[in-house]
Amino acid sequence: MIGATSPSVYQELKQVTADAETNRLGSTGTNLYYCKDYMSSQHRDNDATWSLCIQLSKCGRPDEFNFSFTQWGVYIITEPQCIW
C-alpha cells in the first residue's frame, strides 16, 4: 500500500531493512498488534525510519487516546480509520 501512495518512503524502508540485514515482519512487511486503553507518558522516539499507524476503531470521549508530538507542535485527534 505504501509503495503505491509514497514510492520514496517505500524505497527508504526497503533500504533500511536491507542495510540492517533484517527480514520483513510478516508476509506483507507489517506488524499487527492490538491495544486497549493504551497510554504512554510523553517521550521522544528516535526511530531509524518511517512508521505508519492505523486506528481501526475508537471508543470513549473524543479527547481520549489521541497522540501528541510536542517536539513538532502537532496534536493528532484519532478517529476510526485514521492513518498517520
Phi and psi restraints in degrees (range 20) as a CNS / XPLOR table:
assign (resid 1 and name C) (resid 2 and name N)
       (resid 2 and name CA) (resid 2 and name C) 1.0 -68.1 20.0 2
assign (resid 2 and name N) (resid 2 and name CA)
       (resid 2 and name C) (resid 3 and name N) 1.0 -31.0 20.0 2
assign (resid 2 and name C) (resid 3 and name N)
       (resid 3 and name CA) (resid 3 and name C) 1.0 -63.1 20.0 2
assign (resid 3 and name N) (resid 3 and name CA)
       (resid 3 and name C) (resid 4 and name N) 1.0 -33.5 20.0 2
assign (resid 3 and name C) (resid 4 and name N)
       (resid 4 and name CA) (resid 4 and name C) 1.0 -78.2 20.0 2
assign (resid 4 and name N) (resid 4 and name CA)
       (resid 4 and name C) (resid 5 and name N) 1.0 -30.8 20.0 2
assign (resid 4 and name C) (resid 5 and name N)
       (resid 5 and name CA) (resid 5 and name C) 1.0 -95.0 20.0 2
assign (resid 5 and name N) (resid 5 and name CA)
       (resid 5 and name C) (resid 6 and name N) 1.0 -29.4 20.0 2
assign (resid 5 and name C) (resid 6 and name N)
       (resid 6 and name CA) (resid 6 and name C) 1.0 -148.0 20.0 2
assign (resid 6 and name N) (resid 6 and name CA)
       (resid 6 and name C) (resid 7 and name N) 1.0 83.8 20.0 2
assign (resid 6 and name C) (resid 7 and name N)
       (resid 7 and name CA) (resid 7 and name C) 1.0 -57.1 20.0 2
assign (resid 7 and name N) (resid 7 and name CA)
       (resid 7 and name C) (resid 8 and name N) 1.0 -33.8 20.0 2
assign (resid 7 and name C) (resid 8 and name N)
       (resid 8 and name CA) (resid 8 and name C) 1.0 -67.8 20.0 2
assign (resid 8 and name N) (resid 8 and name CA)
       (resid 8 and name C) (resid 9 and name N) 1.0 -39.2 20.0 2
assign (resid 8 and name C) (resid 9 and name N)
       (resid 9 and name CA) (resid 9 and name C) 1.0 -65.6 20.0 2
assign (resid 9 and name N) (resid 9 and name CA)
       (resid 9 and name C) (resid 10 and name N) 1.0 -43.3 20.0 2
assign (resid 9 and name C) (resid 10 and name N)
       (resid 10 and name CA) (resid 10 and name C) 1.0 -57.8 20.0 2
assign (resid 10 and name N) (resid 10 and name CA)
       (resid 10 and name C) (resid 11 and name N) 1.0 -47.0 20.0 2
assign (resid 10 and name C) (resid 11 and name N)
       (resid 11 and name CA) (resid 11 and name C) 1.0 -64.1 20.0 2
assign (resid 11 and name N) (resid 11 and name CA)
       (resid 11 and name C) (resid 12 and name N) 1.0 -39.1 20.0 2
assign (resid 11 and name C) (resid 12 and name N)
       (resid 12 and name CA) (resid 12 and name C) 1.0 -64.8 20.0 2
assign (resid 12 and name N) (resid 12 and name CA)
       (resid 12 and name C) (resid 13 and name N) 1.0 -44.7 20.0 2
assign (resid 12 and name C) (resid 13 and name N)
       (resid 13 and name CA) (resid 13 and name C) 1.0 -62.0 20.0 2
assign (resid 13 and name N) (resid 13 and name CA)
       (resid 13 and name C) (resid 14 and name N) 1.0 -41.1 20.0 2
assign (resid 13 and name C) (resid 14 and name N)
       (resid 14 and name CA) (resid 14 and name C) 1.0 -63.2 20.0 2
assign (resid 14 and name N) (resid 14 and name CA)
       (resid 14 and name C) (resid 15 and name N) 1.0 -41.5 20.0 2
assign (resid 14 and name C) (resid 15 and name N)
       (resid 15 and name CA) (resid 15 and name C) 1.0 -69.8 20.0 2
assign (resid 15 and name N) (resid 15 and name CA)
       (resid 15 and name C) (resid 16 and name N) 1.0 -41.7 20.0 2
assign (resid 15 and name C) (resid 16 and name N)
       (resid 16 and name CA) (resid 16 and name C) 1.0 -60.8 20.0 2
assign (resid 16 and name N) (resid 16 and name CA)
       (resid 16 and name C) (resid 17 and name N) 1.0 -41.7 20.0 2
assign (resid 16 and name C) (resid 17 and name N)
       (resid 17 and name CA) (resid 17 and name C) 1.0 -63.3 20.0 2
assign (resid 17 and name N) (resid 17 and name CA)
       (resid 17 and name C) (resid 18 and name N) 1.0 -44.3 20.0 2
assign (resid 17 and name C) (resid 18 and name N)
       (resid 18 and name CA) (resid 18 and name C) 1.0 -65.3 20.0 2
assign (resid 18 and name N) (resid 18 and name CA)
       (resid 18 and name C) (resid 19 and name N) 1.0 -42.9 20.0 2
assign (resid 18 and name C) (resid 19 and name N)
       (resid 19 and name CA) (resid 19 and name C) 1.0 -62.5 20.0 2
assign (resid 19 and name N) (resid 19 and name CA)
       (resid 19 and name C) (resid 20 and name N) 1.0 -35.9 20.0 2
assign (resid 19 and name C) (resid 20 and name N)
       (resid 20 and name CA) (resid 20 and name C) 1.0 -82.7 20.0 2
assign (resid 20 and name N) (resid 20 and name CA)
       (resid 20 and name C) (resid 21 and name N) 1.0 -4.9 20.0 2
assign (resid 20 and name C) (resid 21 and name N)
       (resid 21 and name CA) (resid 21 and name C) 1.0 53.9 20.0 2
assign (resid 21 and name N) (resid 21 and name CA)
       (resid 21 and name C) (resid 22 and name N) 1.0 44.6 20.0 2
assign (resid 21 and name C) (resid 22 and name N)
       (resid 22 and name CA) (resid 22 and name C) 1.0 -114.3 20.0 2
assign (resid 22 and name N) (resid 22 and name CA)
       (resid 22 and name C) (resid 23 and name N) 1.0 158.5 20.0 2
assign (resid 22 and name C) (resid 23 and name N)
       (resid 23 and name CA) (resid 23 and name C) 1.0 -88.5 20.0 2
assign (resid 23 and name N) (resid 23 and name CA)
       (resid 23 and name C) (resid 24 and name N) 1.0 157.9 20.0 2
assign (resid 23 and name C) (resid 24 and name N)
       (resid 24 and name CA) (resid 24 and name C) 1.0 -63.9 20.0 2
assign (resid 24 and name N) (resid 24 and name CA)
       (resid 24 and name C) (resid 25 and name N) 1.0 155.5 20.0 2
assign (resid 24 and name C) (resid 25 and name N)
       (resid 25 and name CA) (resid 25 and name C) 1.0 -85.4 20.0 2
assign (resid 25 and name N) (resid 25 and name CA)
       (resid 25 and name C) (resid 26 and name N) 1.0 119.8 20.0 2
assign (resid 25 and name C) (resid 26 and name N)
       (resid 26 and name CA) (resid 26 and name C) 1.0 71.5 20.0 2
assign (resid 26 and name N) (resid 26 and name CA)
       (resid 26 and name C) (resid 27 and name N) 1.0 178.7 20.0 2
assign (resid 26 and name C) (resid 27 and name N)
       (resid 27 and name CA) (resid 27 and name C) 1.0 -74.3 20.0 2
assign (resid 27 and name N) (resid 27 and name CA)
       (resid 27 and name C) (resid 28 and name N) 1.0 -18.1 20.0 2
assign (resid 27 and name C) (resid 28 and name N)
       (resid 28 and name CA) (resid 28 and name C) 1.0 -110.4 20.0 2
assign (resid 28 and name N) (resid 28 and name CA)
       (resid 28 and name C) (resid 29 and name N) 1.0 4.7 20.0 2
assign (resid 28 and name C) (resid 29 and name N)
       (resid 29 and name CA) (resid 29 and name C) 1.0 77.7 20.0 2
assign (resid 29 and name N) (resid 29 and name CA)
       (resid 29 and name C) (resid 30 and name N) 1.0 23.1 20.0 2
assign (resid 29 and name C) (resid 30 and name N)
       (resid 30 and name CA) (resid 30 and name C) 1.0 -124.3 20.0 2
assign (resid 30 and name N) (resid 30 and name CA)
       (resid 30 and name C) (resid 31 and name N) 1.0 164.5 20.0 2
assign (resid 30 and name C) (resid 31 and name N)
       (resid 31 and name CA) (resid 31 and name C) 1.0 -128.4 20.0 2
assign (resid 31 and name N) (resid 31 and name CA)
       (resid 31 and name C) (resid 32 and name N) 1.0 129.7 20.0 2
assign (resid 31 and name C) (resid 32 and name N)
       (resid 32 and name CA) (resid 32 and name C) 1.0 -115.7 20.0 2
assign (resid 32 and name N) (resid 32 and name CA)
       (resid 32 and name C) (resid 33 and name N) 1.0 133.8 20.0 2
assign (resid 32 and name C) (resid 33 and name N)
       (resid 33 and name CA) (resid 33 and name C) 1.0 -145.1 20.0 2
assign (resid 33 and name N) (resid 33 and name CA)
       (resid 33 and name C) (resid 34 and name N) 1.0 161.2 20.0 2
assign (resid 33 and name C) (resid 34 and name N)
       (resid 34 and name CA) (resid 34 and name C) 1.0 -114.5 20.0 2
assign (resid 34 and name N) (resid 34 and name CA)
       (resid 34 and name C) (resid 35 and name N) 1.0 131.0 20.0 2
assign (resid 34 and name C) (resid 35 and name N)
       (resid 35 and name CA) (resid 35 and name C) 1.0 -123.9 20.0 2
assign (resid 35 and name N) (resid 35 and name CA)
       (resid 35 and name C) (resid 36 and name N) 1.0 137.4 20.0 2
assign (resid 35 and name C) (resid 36 and name N)
       (resid 36 and name CA) (resid 36 and name C) 1.0 -128.3 20.0 2
assign (resid 36 and name N) (resid 36 and name CA)
       (resid 36 and name C) (resid 37 and name N) 1.0 125.3 20.0 2
assign (resid 36 and name C) (resid 37 and name N)
       (resid 37 and name CA) (resid 37 and name C) 1.0 56.5 20.0 2
assign (resid 37 and name N) (resid 37 and name CA)
       (resid 37 and name C) (resid 38 and name N) 1.0 40.8 20.0 2
assign (resid 37 and name C) (resid 38 and name N)
       (resid 38 and name CA) (resid 38 and name C) 1.0 -68.8 20.0 2
assign (resid 38 and name N) (resid 38 and name CA)
       (resid 38 and name C) (resid 39 and name N) 1.0 135.1 20.0 2
assign (resid 38 and name C) (resid 39 and name N)
       (resid 39 and name CA) (resid 39 and name C) 1.0 -142.3 20.0 2
assign (resid 39 and name N) (resid 39 and name CA)
       (resid 39 and name C) (resid 40 and name N) 1.0 145.0 20.0 2
assign (resid 39 and name C) (resid 40 and name N)
       (resid 40 and name CA) (resid 40 and name C) 1.0 -145.5 20.0 2
assign (resid 40 and name N) (resid 40 and name CA)
       (resid 40 and name C) (resid 41 and name N) 1.0 139.0 20.0 2
assign (resid 40 and name C) (resid 41 and name N)
       (resid 41 and name CA) (resid 41 and name C) 1.0 -69.1 20.0 2
assign (resid 41 and name N) (resid 41 and name CA)
       (resid 41 and name C) (resid 42 and name N) 1.0 159.2 20.0 2
assign (resid 41 and name C) (resid 42 and name N)
       (resid 42 and name CA) (resid 42 and name C) 1.0 -59.1 20.0 2
assign (resid 42 and name N) (resid 42 and name CA)
       (resid 42 and name C) (resid 43 and name N) 1.0 128.4 20.0 2
assign (resid 42 and name C) (resid 43 and name N)
       (resid 43 and name CA) (resid 43 and name C) 1.0 -153.3 20.0 2
assign (resid 43 and name N) (resid 43 and name CA)
       (resid 43 and name C) (resid 44 and name N) 1.0 160.6 20.0 2
assign (resid 43 and name C) (resid 44 and name N)
       (resid 44 and name CA) (resid 44 and name C) 1.0 -98.6 20.0 2
assign (resid 44 and name N) (resid 44 and name CA)
       (resid 44 and name C) (resid 45 and name N) 1.0 132.2 20.0 2
assign (resid 44 and name C) (resid 45 and name N)
       (resid 45 and name CA) (resid 45 and name C) 1.0 -101.1 20.0 2
assign (resid 45 and name N) (resid 45 and name CA)
       (resid 45 and name C) (resid 46 and name N) 1.0 136.2 20.0 2
assign (resid 45 and name C) (resid 46 and name N)
       (resid 46 and name CA) (resid 46 and name C) 1.0 -112.7 20.0 2
assign (resid 46 and name N) (resid 46 and name CA)
       (resid 46 and name C) (resid 47 and name N) 1.0 59.4 20.0 2
assign (resid 46 and name C) (resid 47 and name N)
       (resid 47 and name CA) (resid 47 and name C) 1.0 -63.5 20.0 2
assign (resid 47 and name N) (resid 47 and name CA)
       (resid 47 and name C) (resid 48 and name N) 1.0 145.3 20.0 2
assign (resid 47 and name C) (resid 48 and name N)
       (resid 48 and name CA) (resid 48 and name C) 1.0 -75.7 20.0 2
assign (resid 48 and name N) (resid 48 and name CA)
       (resid 48 and name C) (resid 49 and name N) 1.0 -21.9 20.0 2
assign (resid 48 and name C) (resid 49 and name N)
       (resid 49 and name CA) (resid 49 and name C) 1.0 -156.2 20.0 2
assign (resid 49 and name N) (resid 49 and name CA)
       (resid 49 and name C) (resid 50 and name N) 1.0 -167.8 20.0 2
assign (resid 49 and name C) (resid 50 and name N)
       (resid 50 and name CA) (resid 50 and name C) 1.0 -64.4 20.0 2
assign (resid 50 and name N) (resid 50 and name CA)
       (resid 50 and name C) (resid 51 and name N) 1.0 152.9 20.0 2
assign (resid 50 and name C) (resid 51 and name N)
       (resid 51 and name CA) (resid 51 and name C) 1.0 -139.2 20.0 2
assign (resid 51 and name N) (resid 51 and name CA)
       (resid 51 and name C) (resid 52 and name N) 1.0 130.9 20.0 2
assign (resid 51 and name C) (resid 52 and name N)
       (resid 52 and name CA) (resid 52 and name C) 1.0 -118.5 20.0 2
assign (resid 52 and name N) (resid 52 and name CA)
       (resid 52 and name C) (resid 53 and name N) 1.0 139.9 20.0 2
assign (resid 52 and name C) (resid 53 and name N)
       (resid 53 and name CA) (resid 53 and name C) 1.0 -133.7 20.0 2
assign (resid 53 and name N) (resid 53 and name CA)
       (resid 53 and name C) (resid 54 and name N) 1.0 152.3 20.0 2
assign (resid 53 and name C) (resid 54 and name N)
       (resid 54 and name CA) (resid 54 and name C) 1.0 -137.2 20.0 2
assign (resid 54 and name N) (resid 54 and name CA)
       (resid 54 and name C) (resid 55 and name N) 1.0 138.3 20.0 2
assign (resid 54 and name C) (resid 55 and name N)
       (resid 55 and name CA) (resid 55 and name C) 1.0 -110.4 20.0 2
assign (resid 55 and name N) (resid 55 and name CA)
       (resid 55 and name C) (resid 56 and name N) 1.0 115.8 20.0 2
assign (resid 55 and name C) (resid 56 and name N)
       (resid 56 and name CA) (resid 56 and name C) 1.0 -80.2 20.0 2
assign (resid 56 and name N) (resid 56 and name CA)
       (resid 56 and name C) (resid 57 and name N) 1.0 -34.9 20.0 2
assign (resid 56 and name C) (resid 57 and name N)
       (resid 57 and name CA) (resid 57 and name C) 1.0 -145.6 20.0 2
assign (resid 57 and name N) (resid 57 and name CA)
       (resid 57 and name C) (resid 58 and name N) 1.0 165.3 20.0 2
assign (resid 57 and name C) (resid 58 and name N)
       (resid 58 and name CA) (resid 58 and name C) 1.0 -152.0 20.0 2
assign (resid 58 and name N) (resid 58 and name CA)
       (resid 58 and name C) (resid 59 and name N) 1.0 127.3 20.0 2
assign (resid 58 and name C) (resid 59 and name N)
       (resid 59 and name CA) (resid 59 and name C) 1.0 -120.0 20.0 2
assign (resid 59 and name N) (resid 59 and name CA)
       (resid 59 and name C) (resid 60 and name N) 1.0 151.7 20.0 2
assign (resid 59 and name C) (resid 60 and name N)
       (resid 60 and name CA) (resid 60 and name C) 1.0 113.1 20.0 2
assign (resid 60 and name N) (resid 60 and name CA)
       (resid 60 and name C) (resid 61 and name N) 1.0 -171.5 20.0 2
assign (resid 60 and name C) (resid 61 and name N)
       (resid 61 and name CA) (resid 61 and name C) 1.0 -73.2 20.0 2
assign (resid 61 and name N) (resid 61 and name CA)
       (resid 61 and name C) (resid 62 and name N) 1.0 153.0 20.0 2
assign (resid 61 and name C) (resid 62 and name N)
       (resid 62 and name CA) (resid 62 and name C) 1.0 -60.2 20.0 2
assign (resid 62 and name N) (resid 62 and name CA)
       (resid 62 and name C) (resid 63 and name N) 1.0 -24.8 20.0 2
assign (resid 62 and name C) (resid 63 and name N)
       (resid 63 and name CA) (resid 63 and name C) 1.0 -90.4 20.0 2
assign (resid 63 and name N) (resid 63 and name CA)
       (resid 63 and name C) (resid 64 and name N) 1.0 8.4 20.0 2
assign (resid 63 and name C) (resid 64 and name N)
       (resid 64 and name CA) (resid 64 and name C) 1.0 -104.6 20.0 2
assign (resid 64 and name N) (resid 64 and name CA)
       (resid 64 and name C) (resid 65 and name N) 1.0 151.2 20.0 2
assign (resid 64 and name C) (resid 65 and name N)
       (resid 65 and name CA) (resid 65 and name C) 1.0 61.0 20.0 2
assign (resid 65 and name N) (resid 65 and name CA)
       (resid 65 and name C) (resid 66 and name N) 1.0 40.9 20.0 2
assign (resid 65 and name C) (resid 66 and name N)
       (resid 66 and name CA) (resid 66 and name C) 1.0 -103.7 20.0 2
assign (resid 66 and name N) (resid 66 and name CA)
       (resid 66 and name C) (resid 67 and name N) 1.0 177.7 20.0 2
assign (resid 66 and name C) (resid 67 and name N)
       (resid 67 and name CA) (resid 67 and name C) 1.0 -123.6 20.0 2
assign (resid 67 and name N) (resid 67 and name CA)
       (resid 67 and name C) (resid 68 and name N) 1.0 140.4 20.0 2
assign (resid 67 and name C) (resid 68 and name N)
       (resid 68 and name CA) (resid 68 and name C) 1.0 -122.4 20.0 2
assign (resid 68 and name N) (resid 68 and name CA)
       (resid 68 and name C) (resid 69 and name N) 1.0 126.5 20.0 2
assign (resid 68 and name C) (resid 69 and name N)
       (resid 69 and name CA) (resid 69 and name C) 1.0 -113.4 20.0 2
assign (resid 69 and name N) (resid 69 and name CA)
       (resid 69 and name C) (resid 70 and name N) 1.0 78.9 20.0 2
assign (resid 69 and name C) (resid 70 and name N)
       (resid 70 and name CA) (resid 70 and name C) 1.0 -64.0 20.0 2
assign (resid 70 and name N) (resid 70 and name CA)
       (resid 70 and name C) (resid 71 and name N) 1.0 -28.9 20.0 2
assign (resid 70 and name C) (resid 71 and name N)
       (resid 71 and name CA) (resid 71 and name C) 1.0 -63.2 20.0 2
assign (resid 71 and name N) (resid 71 and name CA)
       (resid 71 and name C) (resid 72 and name N) 1.0 -23.4 20.0 2
assign (resid 71 and name C) (resid 72 and name N)
       (resid 72 and name CA) (resid 72 and name C) 1.0 -111.2 20.0 2
assign (resid 72 and name N) (resid 72 and name CA)
       (resid 72 and name C) (resid 73 and name N) 1.0 -1.1 20.0 2
assign (resid 72 and name C) (resid 73 and name N)
       (resid 73 and name CA) (resid 73 and name C) 1.0 69.6 20.0 2
assign (resid 73 and name N) (resid 73 and name CA)
       (resid 73 and name C) (resid 74 and name N) 1.0 35.1 20.0 2
assign (resid 73 and name C) (resid 74 and name N)
       (resid 74 and name CA) (resid 74 and name C) 1.0 -117.2 20.0 2
assign (resid 74 and name N) (resid 74 and name CA)
       (resid 74 and name C) (resid 75 and name N) 1.0 133.6 20.0 2
assign (resid 74 and name C) (resid 75 and name N)
       (resid 75 and name CA) (resid 75 and name C) 1.0 -125.1 20.0 2
assign (resid 75 and name N) (resid 75 and name CA)
       (resid 75 and name C) (resid 76 and name N) 1.0 119.9 20.0 2
assign (resid 75 and name C) (resid 76 and name N)
       (resid 76 and name CA) (resid 76 and name C) 1.0 -103.7 20.0 2
assign (resid 76 and name N) (resid 76 and name CA)
       (resid 76 and name C) (resid 77 and name N) 1.0 119.8 20.0 2
assign (resid 76 and name C) (resid 77 and name N)
       (resid 77 and name CA) (resid 77 and name C) 1.0 -92.2 20.0 2
assign (resid 77 and name N) (resid 77 and name CA)
       (resid 77 and name C) (resid 78 and name N) 1.0 109.1 20.0 2
assign (resid 77 and name C) (resid 78 and name N)
       (resid 78 and name CA) (resid 78 and name C) 1.0 -80.2 20.0 2
assign (resid 78 and name N) (resid 78 and name CA)
       (resid 78 and name C) (resid 79 and name N) 1.0 150.8 20.0 2
assign (resid 78 and name C) (resid 79 and name N)
       (resid 79 and name CA) (resid 79 and name C) 1.0 -138.0 20.0 2
assign (resid 79 and name N) (resid 79 and name CA)
       (resid 79 and name C) (resid 80 and name N) 1.0 163.9 20.0 2
assign (resid 79 and name C) (resid 80 and name N)
       (resid 80 and name CA) (resid 80 and name C) 1.0 -55.4 20.0 2
assign (resid 80 and name N) (resid 80 and name CA)
       (resid 80 and name C) (resid 81 and name N) 1.0 138.4 20.0 2
assign (resid 80 and name C) (resid 81 and name N)
       (resid 81 and name CA) (resid 81 and name C) 1.0 70.7 20.0 2
assign (resid 81 and name N) (resid 81 and name CA)
       (resid 81 and name C) (resid 82 and name N) 1.0 21.1 20.0 2
assign (resid 81 and name C) (resid 82 and name N)
       (resid 82 and name CA) (resid 82 and name C) 1.0 -81.8 20.0 2
assign (resid 82 and name N) (resid 82 and name CA)
       (resid 82 and name C) (resid 83 and name N) 1.0 129.3 20.0 2
assign (resid 82 and name C) (resid 83 and name N)
       (resid 83 and name CA) (resid 83 and name C) 1.0 -117.7 20.0 2
assign (resid 83 and name N) (resid 83 and name CA)
       (resid 83 and name C) (resid 84 and name N) 1.0 132.4 20.0 2
